[in-house]
Amino acid sequence: MAAHANFNEHFDITWGDGRARYSIMNRRMNIYLATLIYNLSLSLAPLLAPSLPTTQGKGNREQQFYLWFDPTADFPTYSILWNPQRIIWNLYQIIHELKSQSQESIGVPFPKNHAIIIYSSLWNADDWATRGGLVKTNWTQAPFTASYRNFKADAYVLSNGASSWGNNFNNNRGGNNRGRSRGGRNGNRGNQRLVCQVCNKTGHVALQCYWRFDQSIHYQGHSNTNQGTSHANQTVMTSSSFSSSSNVPILTLLLSLLASFLMVTSAGNFYSDVHIVWGHGKAEILNSGNLLKLNLVKDSGAGFESYDEYLFGKIDMQIKLVPGNSAGTVTTFYMTSTGTNWDEIDFEFLGNVTGQPYTLHTNVICQGKGDREQQFYLWFDPTADFHTYSIVWSSKHIVFYVDGIPIRAFKNMESFGIPFPNKQAMNIHVTLWNADDWATQGGRVKTDWTYSPFTASFRNLNADGCVWSLGKSSCDSSFNGNKVWLWEELDFSKKGQMQWVQNNYKIYDYCKDTKRFPHGLPRECTLNNIF
């Protein structure tokens, strides 16, 4: 067994310098290619979450495990074996095999063309790490400490464009390893682009930027807003600190985008944005157009729709549902087009008897065909106060949110022959009506009209969408930098939150209903498991 490496010689502290416990001088940073056996003994926290590889910038291959021992009591050894055929995660010499077998022959990317640097970190991620971000870091327990020892890398090192494996690696950038890995000024930067993201790792919003190359990353800055310092050979880019005059135009634009991302969209006004389409005597617009109430009595409910129609959008509505005995009633917030082959995206709230939870019913209808229901219980009382329900509809996906937590995502899989609503503009609709033939316990519990009128309240309708008018979209002719939802994917924290909801509050999923689909589940159910 090769001798263990020395942290002084083989690692650099790239951020949080004042919080690492060995001295940092001039370090060597090796870049590895193709074959790596990486061992590290580590004392840490109890959930192991090895992510299957991010390949060509695409990840989404996570698996998570509970450990069969206390990882904080001693130093278990965690190992990664990476060669051109597979990746294996090892623990205590048990090959708890998480293979990522190379399947490039059938079009599945595998990481073997890019050199990789070894990283270790300890940071605050209470926006997603524990129960999808619902449990926050208790800072009274700080400082939190993780310990590392016995690092060993038995690997092929990439140096000056060639691997120690003996095969030449085509590196068209020039320069030395340190210049590439730490953002130094040595060497030719070659094919590069500046990548920036909004980060909030330390409780303060900052802008983190780095130079990305074809095959490695130049760190141009990693902000530590608590320290307010910049590391050697790095430029910290926050909203008040820029040191490279050549990047001023780019960074000015980025800061303006950052400001637009952080702005809160003002709520619409019900007088100007919607009109009552039925049950006119049962709808009330109050508080200068900022509040709308729908009432249901035995002879009628009520409903309204937006004047504008949208082809893609992020639509938020705050709703306080019918309190008390709401059995038989249905409150809806949805988007829909018209015609026999209509598209529709549904939130439906199915009432219940006093003390029993509402059922949140979601559905996606495309070209007149639905049957894609998922149902949930909520983790709060939706009648006690207003809660925000959101539909994010882009060309990539449809995501349903409750109070900013995604509960369901429906992906665009048209390339596999699965219809997706992206060709018909939709209006926003809200209704309150009687559906006691099916809404509560399959229609067994009927509406008790002695409790009428039933009232649901609505406020803060925000429609940040692509307005469709005269055959054109407003997004085709305007700057859409503040419409993040147009290109945004669910990040790891949002996926964690959604998984938490799906695991704990989902009560029905059409993709699990084999009785309903005896000849096979809809195709998107299988594809969802793959992707």
N, C-alpha and C positions, 0 to 999 in steps of 0.2 A: 504494500500500500504506500502510495506516495506520501511524502511528508506534508503536514498541513501548512497552508500558506499563512502569511502574516498580514493582518489587517493594515498595518502601517504601510506595507509595500504594495498592496494590491487594490486598495480602495481609496476613493475620494469622498469626502462629505460634499454633496451637491446642494443641500439646503438644510437649514436648522443647525448651522455650525456650532452654536453655543450649547446644543443639547446632545452632542455626541461625545463619548468619553475616551477618545484616544487622540493623541496629538496629531495634527495634520500639517505635513510639510509638503514637499514635492512628491506626489504619488505617481505611480505607474497605473494607467487604466488600460487593461487589455480588452480587446474586442474579439469575440469568439465566433467561429464559423463552423457549421456542419456537424461537428461531433463534440458533445460536452457531457462530462459526468461531473456534476456540481453537488458537493455535499456541504451541509451547514448544520451545526447543532444550534438549536434555538429554543428559548424559553418564552412562551407567548400565551395568547388567549385561546379559549376552548373550541372555536369553530374553525375547521379547516376548509378553505374554499379555493381549491386549485382551479384555475381557469384554463380550459383547453385553449390552444394557442390562438393568438391574434395573428392572422395571416393576411398580408397585403392590406393592412388597416382594418380588417373585419374580424371581430371576435364573436360574441354571442354564443359561446360554446361552454358555458359554465356548468360545473358540477360541485355540489357542496356535501360535506360529511361531518358528522360528529366523530370525535376521537374516542378511542376505547381506553384512554388513560388521561391523567391530569397533565396537560402540556405546560403548566406553570410550575410544577414541582421539581422538574429536572430538565436536562438538555436532550431531548430526542433529536435524532438525525433525520433531516429532510433532504432528499436527493432528487435531482432531475437528470435523467438520461435522455440525450437528444442526439439522434443520428439521422442520416438521410431517409431511413425507413419508418421511424416511429419516435414517439416521445413517451416516456414512462415516468410517473411520479413514484418515488420510493419512500417508505417510512419504516424506520427500525429494521431495515433489510427485508421487510415484507413487501413483496412486489404487489402492492394494492393497486393492480394495474389499471391505469387510466390511459389506455393506448390511444394515440392519435395516429393510427396506421396510415402511412402514405397512400393516398388514393388519387394521386394526380392523374393516373391513367383514365379515370372516369370523371375528370374535371373538378375534383375537390382540391383546393389549394393546400399546400403544405409548406411550412417555413423552413427553407433550406438555402435560399438565395441571398439572404440578408444577414450580415453580421449582427451579433447581439452582445450587449453589455449586461453584466449581473447587477441587479439593484436590490437593496433592502431598505425598508422605510417603516416609520411609525408615525401615524398622523391621525388627526381627528376626522371622522367621516360619519358623524352622528346624523347626517341627513339621509343615510341609507343603510348603515352597517348593521344595526340592531333592530330587528323586527321592522325592517323597511323604513327605518328612520323615526319610528314612533317613540323609541326609548333614546333619550339624549345622554350625552356624556355628563357624568357627575364630576365637575371640576374640583369639588372639595376633596376628591381622592387623588388629585394630581400631586407630584408628577407621576405619570405612567411610564414604566420602564420595561423594555424588552432587551434580552441579553443574547449575544451571538458568540460562538466560538467554533474552532476546528473547521474553518472554511478550507475546502480543497477543490480545486478546479483541474481536472485531468481532461484537457481539451486542446483543440487545434486553435491556435491564436492567429488572428488576422493582423498582419503588420505590413505597412507600406504596399498594400494591394495584393499581398500573397499570403496564403494560409500555411501554417507550419505543417499541415497535412502533406504539403508538397505540390499541390495543384495551384496554379495561378488563379487569383481571383481578380476579375476585371473591375478595377476601381478607377474611374475616370476623373476623380476629384483631386488627386495629389494631396500633399501635406502629410503631417504626421498624425499618429493616433490621438495624441492629446489634443491637438487642434480640432480634430473632428468631434471628440467626445465631450469637450468642455467649453466649446465655443470660443477657443483661442483664435488669434488672427493669423496663425501660420497656415500656409497651404492655400490652394485654390478652392474656393467655395463651390465652384461648379454649378450643377443644376440644383438650385435651392429655392425655397419659398418660405415666407414668414408666416407662421401659424400662431394665432393668439386665441386664448380662451378666457372666459370669466371664471375666476376661481374664488372659493370661499373656505379654504382649508383651516384658516386660523380665526374665523369669526369676523373677518373684514373682507369686503369685496376688493379684489385686485385683478389686474390684467396680467396674465402670464403668457409670455411669447417665447417661441423658439424657432430656430431655422431648421427646416426639414429638408434632408437630402434624399437622393434616390435610395440610399441604403443605410443611412445612419442619421442621427439627430445632433444638431448643434444647439445647445441650450443658450438662448440669448437672455434668459432671465427666469428666475423663480422667486417670486416675491415672498418675503417673510414680513408680513405687515406688523407683527408684534415687535420684531427687531428693528425694522426700518433700515436694514443693512443690505449691501450687495456683496456677493462673493467675488473672489479673484477670477478674472477673465470672464465675468458675467456682467450683464447690464440688467439691473432690476427695473422692470417696467410696471409702474403703478400709475394711478391717475395723476400723480404729482411729480414723477421722477422719470425723465428720459435723458439719456446721455448721448445718443447717436443722432446727430443732426441730419444725417442722410435719410433717416427713417421718419422724420417729422411729418411729412405728408401722409404716409401710411398710418402712423400712430394717431394723428389728428382724426383721420377717418375712423379708426378703431375706437377711439374715445367717444366720438359722437355716436357710434353704433352702441357702445356700452351704455351711454346715457339713455338712448332710446329703449334698450332692453330693460333698463331699470325703471322706466316710467310706468306708472299705473294708468291704464286706459280709463278715460272717464266713462261713466255709465251713461247709457242712452236715456231717452225720455219716452215714456209710453205714449204721450200725446202725439209725438212726431214720428215715432218709429214703428208703431203697430196700429192695427185697427181691429175692432171686434167683428167677428165673422158670423157668430151665432150666439143666441142667449143674451141679447143686448140688455135686457133689464136685469141680468144676473152678473154683470161685470161693472166694477167701479174703478176708476182711475183717481188716485188721491195724491196728496202731498206734491202738488204742482207737477204731476206726471212722473213722480219717482216711485210710486207704489201702485200696484194693480191687484185687485182681489177678484177672484172668480167664486161664484156661489152656485151650489147645486141644491135644487128642491125637486119635488117628485115629478113635476111636469117638464123640467129642463135643467140642463147645466149651461155651460158657456165656454167660449173659446176665442182666441185671437191669433193673428198671424202678422208677420213682419211685412212692411211695404216692400222692402228690398228682397231680392233673391240672390243667392250666392252660389258660386261654383268654387268650393273649398272655403274653409274658414275656421276660426276658433270662436266658439259661441259659449258665453258664460251666462248663467242665470242663477240668482239666489232665490230659493224657494223655501217657504214654510208650509208644510203639508197640513192636511185636515187633522185636527186633534181629536182625541177621544175615540168613540166608536165610529170608525171610518169604513167598516166592512161594506163591500159592494161598490165602493167608489174607486175611480181611477183618475189620477192626476198625471198629465202627460207633458213632456217637453221634448220636442222632436223636430227634425228637418225632413221635408218631403218635397218631391217634384209632383207633377200632375200627369194624367194620362193612364192608360191601361198598363203600360210597362214602366211604372214609376219607380224611383229610388227613394229610400227612406232610412233615417238613422234615429232610433227610438230610445228615449228614457220613459218608462212608464212606472208609476208608483201605485202599487195595488194595496188598497186599504185593508184593515183588519179590525177585529173586535178590540175593545179597550184592553190594554195590557199586553197585546200580542204585536209582534213587529210587522212593520211594512215589508212588502216584498218589492225590491227594485228589479224591474224587468227591462232587459236591453235586447235590441234586435237590429239587424242590418238587412235591409231589403234592397235587392238590385234587380232591375228590369222586371219588377212585379213579383219576384220570388224572394221569400223570406226564410222562415224555418231555421234561423240562426240565433236562437234565443240563449241567453245566459241570465240567470237570476241570482240575486244576492240579498242577504240581510245587511242592514247598516249597523255600524258600530256605535251609534248614538241615537238619540231620540230626534227624528227629523221634524217633529211637530213643536218642539220647545223653542226653536229659534230658526233663523235663516241659515241655510247651508248652500254652498256654491256647487252647482252641477255644470259640467263643461263637456262640450263635444269638440274635439280637434279632428278636422277632416282635411287631409291633404292628398296629394297624388300618391303618397307612400302608404298611408294607413288611416284608419279611423281609431281614435282612442277616446274612451269614456273616462271622465275624471269625477271624483267626488272630493270637494275641498282640496283640490290640487293633487290628490292621490289617484293615479291611474288604476282603474279596476278591470279594464278589458281593452284589448287591442285587436283590431281586425286588419290584417295586412293586405296590401295589393298583391295578388298572385295571378294577375291576368296572364302572365307569361306561361302559366300552367293551365290556362283555360278556365279559370275561376272568375266569374263576373265581379267587377268592382265599380261602385258608383263614382264615375268621374266624367260623365258626359252630359248630365242633366242638372241644371241649376235648381236649387231648393230654397223654399221659404222656411222661416222659423214658425213653428206652431206650438201653442200651449192650450190645453183643454182641461176641464173638470167635468166628468160625466158618470152616469150610472152604468155599471157593467156587472150587476150582481148575478148574471147568468153564468159567469166564469171567473170573476176576479178574485174572490176570497174562497179558499179551500175548494177550488174547482166549481164554484157556484153553489156549494151546499149552504153557505151562510149568506143570507140576503141582507139588503140594505134596510136598516131600521129608520124609517122616515120620521119617527118621533124626535130624532136628533137633528133634523134639518132646520135651517139651512147648513150645509157643509161648506166650509170656506177654506180655500187655499190662497196664500199670499205670495206675490212675486215682486222682486225689485232688482235693480242693478243689472239690467240686460246689457251685456257688452257683446257686440257683434264686430269682431275684428276679422273681416272676411274679404274675399274677392267678389265685389258686387258685379252681378251679371245684368247688363242692360244693352238692348239693341244688338244682341248677338256678340257682345264683347265683354271681356273681363276687365275690371279696374286694375287688376294685377299685371295686365299685359302692357300698360302704358305708364306705370308709376314705379318709383323706387320702393322696393319691398324689404329694405334692410331691417325694418322693425317687425316684420312678420316672421318671427323665428320659427313658428309652427309650420311654415311652408316646406322647410327642409329638415327640421329637427327630428332626430330619432330619440327613442327612449334610452336614457343613459342607464348606467348600472344601478344607480340609486332608485330611479323610477321603476325599473324592472323588479328590484327587490321589494318595493312597496306593493306593486301589482301582484307579485307572487304571494305576499303576505295576505292580501285581500282574497285572492283566489283560493288559498289554502284554508282560510279560516271563515270566510263569509259567503262563499259561493254555494248555492243550494241546488242549482240546476245548470247543466251544460249539455247542449244538444250534441256536442262531440262525444259525450259519454253514454248517450241514450241508444243502446243497441236494440231495444225493443221497438223504438220508433223507427229505426232504420235497419230492419232485419237483413236487408240485402247489402249492407255495408254503409259505414258512416260517410258523410260528405267528404269529398276529396281534400278540402282545406284542413280538415281535422288531422289527417295524416301528415300533410305538409307542415302544419303548425308544429308538430312534434319534431320534424326534421330541422326546421329553421328557427 
